[in-house]
Amino acid sequence: MEQDATVSLSAFTALGRVVDDDFWPVDESDFGPYRRRVRYAHTLPVPSGGYQLRCRLVCLNGNGTVVLRDSMKP
């Protein structure tokens, strides 16, 4: 699929739940991120305008969780 270079694409692509309190470092050269165990749901991508959710875990509560989960159902 060919995309117009002027179009900015953004989507929610994963929805999951952190399953425990453990975290561990991952050696990636000069960058030292940490990982967590996450149980991911089977979902479909949906368009997003949520920049604050980019590249990190964010706790969603209440109606926001329900709306996002329902819109990502396969």
C-alpha positions, -999 to +999 in steps of 0.1 A: +000+000+000+014+034-010+011+063+014+012+100+007+043+114+025+023+144+038-002+122+056+006+116+093-005+082+104-012+074+141-030+044+156-035+024+188-019-010+179-018-029+212-039-032+244-026-052+273-025-056+311+007-056+331+007-090+349+031-084+378+054-059+395+086-072+380+108-052+356+142-058+342+169-039+322+175-046+286+210-040+271+205-020+239+239-002+234+239+033+250+201+032+256+190+013+287+153+006+287+134-016+311+108-043+302+076-055+320+055-086+315+023-077+296-006-099+286-018-085+253-054-088+240-061-098+204-070-065+188-072-045+156-055-011+151-077+020+155-069+056+146-056+077+175-050+113+183-035+104+217+001+116+216+005+111+253+001+074+248+030+071+224+058+047+233+050+040+269+026+023+293-003+044+304-029+034+330-064+038+316-093+037+340-131+038+337-149+046+306-118+053+286-107+017+289-141+004+278-143+027+248-107+019+236-112-019+242-145-020+224-132+000+194-102-024+190-122-057+190-115-079+160 
